[in-house]
């Protein structure tokens, strides 16, 4: 039997999909804007009070911030990179404080996801909630288990019953997403075990 010798794309090609996670293919600053329908579905499910301030860090071009504002929320929007929306030049990992009754919500830069979650929970007061749009695969990993999940912060994971889109460089190509996303809800002082539920968009 001849030994099969494939390249790094072989398995993906066999499955009729193209991988998007090669480092050389990723946008340099991890700018992948998010379909605003994803945040509308989340806020309806969580029934977040309109008195809650929303801090949208890594706001990008403002897709989620604008949607939240259209729903009646007061939103603080910042980003390290100036993309024409919000306050630019703000490194979330260096933020020192957030307002009271503030929910942190973001689709974070992929390579800094763990650092963003840890920072969000450092900033939150007891009972404070942070929502992160992440790949389903973020549930696995020894380092993530040690640095995030062992802390007990994870309260819920809302999995989309239909895939939502994240657009590289804010360009909607019309192609379906090869990635399964979910909203991860972290609560400072959470006492229960994580619960998985499903969201429709």
KOLGU-280665 format. One record per residue (C-alpha): residue in one letter; x, y, z. Coordinates in steps of 0.001 Angstrom, whole numbers, padded with zeros to 6 digits, always signed. Each point is the difference from the previous one (the first is absolute). Layout:
AXYZ/...
This chain:
X+000000+000000+000000/X+001450+003340-001020/X+000549+002432+002837/X-002241+003052-000272/X+001920+003273+000045/X-002217+003019+000225/X+000714+003634+000690/X-001517+002213+002689/X-003105+000628-002142/X-000683-003605-000948/X-002473-000921+002710/X-001905+003265-000432/X-000144-000558-003742/X-001310-003529+000495/X-002786+001385+002191/X-000914+002648-002536/X+001076+002956+002090/X+002907+002411+000203/X+001738+000683+003258/X+000149+003619+001150/X+002299-000348+002959/X+003438+000004-001605/X+001937+002874+001586/X+001099+001329-003390/X-003662+000303-001058/X-001277+001843+003059/X-000514+003738+000005/X+003121+001459+001733/X-001961+001718+002771/X-002667-002725+000259/X-002721+002265-001373/X-003014-002224-000592/X-003196+002030+000287/X-003095-001720+001311/X-003476-000401-001409/X-002122+002331+002185/X-002821-002544+000104/X+002128-002007+002407/X-000066+002658+002729/X-003704+000743-000401/X-000785-003672+000609/X+002233-000043+003074/X-001402+003131+001645/X-003563-001194-000488/X+000819-003315+001643/X+001855+001579+002913/X-002657+002705+000423/X+002680+002543+000914/X-001447+003149+001548/X+000297+003199-002040/X+001553+001546+003125/X+003047-002218-000547/X+002996+001706-001597/X+001596-002111-002725/X+003751+000211-000513/X+000789-001202-003530/X+003768-000378-000044/X+001678-000954-003308/X-002953+001762-001643/X+001421-000115-003541/X-002215+001877-002432/X-002876+000048+002481/X-002301-002774-001245/X-000975-001217+003454/X+000155+003415+001675/X-002423+001481-002530/X-002384-002916+000435/X+000089+000352+003783/X-000652+003731-000259/X-002945-000646-002323/X-001414-002208+002770/X+000191+002889+002468/X+003221-000828+001859/X+002657+002506+000968/X+003247-001309-001469/X+003663+000826+000590/X+001964-001016-003117/X+003806-000202-000148/X+002642-001668-002138/X+003764-000084-000199/X-000196+000657-003760/X-001804+002961-001548/X-002686-001455-002266/X-002129+003132-000113/X-002203-000836+002967/X+000205+000447+003764/X+003072+001160+001917/X+003197-001239-001653/X+003374-000655+001617/X-001461-001747+003055/X+001735-003228+001007/X-002663-001938+001896/X+002656-002004+001816/X+001199+003247+001617/X-003407+001369+001027/X-000079+000692+003740/X-003699+000370+000793/X-003508-000206-001463/X-003261+001701+001075/X-002314-001622+002527/X-002698-002272-001424/X+002037-000563-003147/X-000130-003074-002227/X+003099-000670-002078/X-000837-001452-003408/X+002289-000818-002900/X+001214-002244-002769/X+003637+000188+001147/X+003209-000226-002043/X+000460-003753-000333/X+003614-000143+001169/X-000795+002003+003143/X-003266-001665+000957/X+001179-001458+003303/X+001638+003274+001014/X-003202+001921-000863/X-002164-002301+002112/X+002357+000182+002979/X+000130+003805-000289/X-003781+000277-000249/X-000460-002010+003161/X+002673+002031+001766/X-001937+003183-000856/X-003417-001358+000935/X-001425+000432+003470/X-001694-002904+001777/X-002917-001194-002106/X+001195+001841-003103/X-000540-001673-003386/X+002229-000166-003059/X-001099-001496-003333/X+002501-001307-002558/X-000749-001253-003491/X+002379-002939-000450/X+000590-003084-002079/X-001570-003140+001465/X+003496-001503+000126/X+000958+002501+002709/X-001631-002407+002449/X+003025-002299-000300/X+003648+000441+000929/X+002056-000636+003140/X+001226+003575+000303/X-003523+001404-000404/X-001298-002428+002617/X+002712+001115+002407/X-000186+003727-000673/X-003735+000466-000627/X-002303-002889+000758/X+001493-001023+003335/X-000833+003502+001244/X-003695-000889-000148/X-000967+003137-001968/X-001747-001756-002880/X-003764+000125+000602/X-001532-000831-003378/X+000888-000797-003594/X-002565+001019-002612/X+000595-002021-003153/X-001500+001277-003245/X-002319-002515-001603/X+000947+001626-003322/X+003531+001213-000676/X+000585+003726+000333/X+002512+001886-002118/X+003205+001807+000883/X+001318+002059-002887/X+003750+000351-000597/X+000815+003706-000367/X-003750+000671+000256/X-000534-001405-003508/X-003115-002114-000437/X+000838-002466-002774/X-003371-001710+000246/X+001673-003332+000769/X-001199-002100+002907/X+002238-000077+003055/X+002188-003083+000531/X+000123+000739+003744/X-002552-000761+002703/X-000316+002917+002422/X-001658+000346+003383/X-000474+002676+002622/X+001911-000841+003169/X-001429+001698+003091/X+002409+000555+002888/X-001202+001256+003392/X+002252+001220+002801/X-000819-002151+003015/X-001991-002619-001928/X-000843-002916+002287/X-001672-002477-002347/X+001216-002327-002723/X-000005+001200-003627/X-003214-000513-001962/X-000241-000420-003773/X-003007+001434-001817/X-000788+000788-003656/X-000709+003279-001774/X-001754+000646-003302/X+000773+002958-002270/
